[in-house]
Every structure is written in C-alpha cells, then in structure tokens.
Amino acid sequence: MANLTIGKLSEATGVKVETIRYYERAGLIAPPGRTSGNYRAYGTADLARLRFIRRTRDLGFTLEEVRAMLNLAAQHDQSCGTIDAIAAEHLREVDRKIADLQGLRRELSTIIASCAGGSIDDCRILEAFGEHE
C-alpha cells in the first residue's frame, strides 16, 4: 500500500488532511515524497506512524509526549523504561483528572439537590454560584 495520497492516508487513519499537514510541520511525520504531478506520496511506514500518532492522541498524550515516544521508538536497542515512565506519568495525570471530575460531580450534585424549585429569587443553584447574594 505504497504511494498513498494525503486523502487516502486521511481515509485510512481517520486523521483529517489539515491535521496530517500540521503533523508534518510539527516534525512528527517526515515530509513525504512527491509524485510526478507534485502530489504528496505516503508509504506504509507513514501509515503506521500516523496510526500510532492518532492512537496516542486519542488516549490524551500531548504532542511532546508523542514526539518523545516516536524518538525513542527509533532506538531499537534501548530499554523501554523511558516509554513506560511517560505512560505511567500520563496515567497519573488521567487519575488526577478523574479525581477532579468526581469532586466536581459531587459538588454539582449537592448544589442541584439543594434546589427545591420555586422562583428564581429562591434558586439555590444561582445562590451557590454567587449570583444571588
């Protein structure tokens, strides 16, 4: 599956054409070769790399984390400890976000439960947000 156009690469990976161009400008994907008609021509390695980028981005990794993992992936004889550390730190960040969201949910649930209905002047939700002081 060599010589994919940017449109075909987009279809195969689910990554928008403009995002592919952005990844090229950001150095995550090497500038592709060109066809005789000056169209971008991507190969199977580009397809695999873009699928990796897409999956890691879907999992919430930052571009810098993705870049670091891609750079490490090119060093075949190195320990994968650094990649493990990047993934572990990302998991800790996900856990922090989950804890923050659970706290937010509890707070909102309490505020909503405190509302007994009635008029806007008696609205406990607006009062909790500081609108009725």
PEQUI-V263599 format. One record per helix or strand of 3 or more residues. SS is the DSSP state (H for helix, E for strand). FROM is the first residue (numbers start at 1). LEN is the number of residues. If there is no record, write none. Layout:
ss=<SS,SS>
from=<FROM,FROM>
len=<LEN,LEN>
//
This chain:
ss=<H,H,E,H,H,H,H,H>
from=<6,17,40,44,63,81,120,124>
len=<8,9,3,15,11,33,3,5>
//
